[in-house]
Structure formats: C-alpha cells, structure tokens
Amino acid sequence: MPDVAEICSDLIRFDTTNPGGTERKAAEYVAALLSGMGLEPTIIEAEPGRTNLVARIAGTDSTLPALLVQGHLDTVPADASAWSRHPLSGDIADGHVWGRGAVDMKNAVAMTLAAVEGALAAGRRPRRDIVLAFLADEETGGKLGAGHLVTEHPDLFEGCGAAVGEVGGFNVPVSGAPLFAVSVADKGLRWYEVLERGVAGHGSMIPRDNPIPRLAETTLRLASPERGYTVIEPMRVLASRIAGREVTDPDDVADVLTTQTGPFGRMFAAGIRTTVNVTRVGAGYKENVIPGEAWARFDCRYLPGHEDELEEHITSSLAEGTEVTLLRRSQAVLSDHESEWFGRLTEALRQESPDCAVAPFVFSGGTDNKWFRTLGMETYGFTPMLLPPDYDYPAMFHGVDERVPVDALKFGVRAMERLISL
C-alpha cells in the first residue's frame, strides 16, 4: 500500500471539485484500498457520481460504543492560473504535498487510510467497532453526502457514540510544549438575501428612487463589526491554556486569542462572536439605466445558543420596505469537552507528544459534524497534525497554493492509530 503522502497525492489528482466534478473515481480508489485491507466497503450515491463510501471494522469488544471516523472527498474549485503548482498536481515537493484538498480534507482521508492499514497489517484489531465514512458534497452543505446517509441509511452508524472529522487536532504556535486545539463546536449558518426595490429610470436624470444607495446603507448596518464578544466555555478554556492562567473577561479572552496565536488569531476571533459578512451584491444591467431593484447576500455564522440574537440583529437593521429572505440554515453543534471521548482524543495526542496540552475550541465554519450530531453522537474536529512554526495553516483552507507538510501527515497517522486502538 502507498504511504500517507502518496495516498494524499493520489487523492488530490482526482478532480472532485464541488460544484463541477464528482467523487466517484476518488471513492473507487478508496474502496480498492479498503478492500485490500480485507474490509467490505459499501458504496452509496444520492445522485449518479456523487459517491459515499462506508466500511465497518469489527472491534474485539462489542459492548463498547463505536467510533465514526469521517471525511469528505470533495473540494472547492481552484483557479490554476493563480497557483505556483497546478492544484490537481498532487506534487510532493519541498517537504509538502501540494494541491486542492491537501488540508481540506484529503489529508485526513489519507491519514485515516494509512492508520487503519497500519493497524490491521500488524494484526491490531480495535477494541471497539470503527466505522469509516468517506463522503460527498460537504463543500455545498452535505445533502448528497452525510445528509443523505444520516437520513436514508442511519443503520450504517448503529452504535456510534462519537464521530471525528474536520477541523481540529492541530497545534497552536505557542512557546514551550505543543498545545493542540480540538474542535468541539461548529458555528451555525444562516444565509440571507436582502432586496431593495426602487424605480427604474434613465441614468442621466435625477433618480426617483434608486435602490442601490439604500442597499449600501442597509449593508453597512448589517455588516457592522461593532458587535460584542460572546465567549462560551470552550473558548475560555482555550484562552486560559494559551495564557497559562485563568482568563474570564471577554476582552481578555479576545486579546489572548487574537494576539498570542499567530495565524490562528482570525479563526479563533470568529469563535467568540457572531459574524455577518456580505458576500455577493447585484443590481442593474446597463450603465445608463437606474435599476428597479438591488440585492445583497450575507453569510452569517452564529455561536451555539445564539441564533435568536442573530435573527434579531438582521430584522432590526432593516428599513421599512426592505425585503429579506432566509436562503439556507444549518444548526450550530456543541459537544462536551469534558467527556470520555474528548479524553480519548487527548490521550491519542499525548501518546505521540507526551508533554503536550490539549484544549477545546469553537470552529468558525461548519462541517459534516452537524449531520452526525442529529444521530446523537458527540462530534469533534480531529485531524491531528504537528505543524511547523512557519506554516500558515488557516490560510490553506480554500486558499492558493494549498499544501500540507509530509511530516505533519506522518504524525497524524501515528495519532490516528493511537485513537482507533483506545
């Protein structure tokens, strides 16, 4: 079987762009590897080519709750002209594997496959059942992937007490022993469209009612950054571990997370406040025509337990006559950072990095964990990697020249082998 870097490289070379590609060939590659390990993968498609793959490894103790290890095969698009290496090259160079999906999240798929193969080849059956799920469609919400499996095939996850996936298990650049951050929560998502209507007319005349200036005013009210911090317990714990002291004041938490974590500051800052970002705008069809309407779309992310506050902010910021439509919603999810499952993640990391500390955090985005949480599982972001200090991990997500250090992949394989044996 190829090593972890080669598996990651092979996976990157399959075009699983979403939208635009399919997961089928990548899933067939994964299925062949699993079959070579003596497993019997099940292939399920919600639509032709949108391929999901599930396999179960029987543990030695059927009384123990099973663990789901899940990851998605699809990626976001990439503009090859902006990259120094082709995003589908899968090049292994300069100590990294390069290409779209190298950190989101074909690296995790590769680490999981290599860890399972290593354990089984050595005759080490896990104590508990391990369910492996390699999924389609995460990058556009997961309805054809995790959503389809949870809704139509929940029996595949019978007995699973917890699930691990993206994003977490990475070390934060602090001095001294490594500090690993494990995600225990995804922020919820609400996408809105705001529409302002006016009166169309000739661009040379005094406008009767141009909707564009009103849309600009509405957008500034909605996207104002002047919202306060909302610190829930996982982020307070993370700040305290980073600072080496108890941190409770929200401003103090924010200061620690944004000034003492290097490139992770923006990611962590988004874990202590609701974010409202305007992402698309549109109006008009010709330079000399005042349009009759103008619209903007907003990507809003809220912390667990704070969805109503976001809705209040949106509705209270609108003027009379402004129309708003909720385009999409996904729930926020939160799991226990003091649970036995979190303890097992901590133990897996400490077996590979004995002096390390481990802390929870709130991931600023959303993952397939939201689907598996509906089946009652505790869900965690755990893609374990020991990253070098000069590596800007957050910038790799959906970024140009996405790449992952080979040594970090190898660490992840060892940590995942530890986890599946616990």
ABEGO torsion letter per residue (X at the ends): XBBAAAAAAAAAABBABOBGBBAAAAAAAAAAAAAAAGBBBBBBBABBGBBBBBBBBBBABAABBBBBBBBBABBBBBBAAABABBAAAGBBBGGBBBEBGAAOAAAAAAAAAAAAAAAAAAGBBBABBBBBBBBBGAAAGGAABAAAAAAAAAAAABGBABBBBOBEGBBBBBBEBBBBBBBABBBBBBBBBBBBBBBBBBAABBBABBAAAAAAAAAAAAABAABBBBBBAAAAAAAAAAAGBBBABAAAAAAAAAAAAEAAAAAAAAAABBBBBBABBBBEABAABBBABBBBBBBBBBBBGAAAAAAAAAAAABBBGBBBBBABBBBBBBBBAABAAAAAAAAAAAAABAABBBBBBBBABBBAAAAAAAAGBBBBBBBBBBBBAABBAAAABGBBGBBBBAAAAAAAAAAAAAAAAX
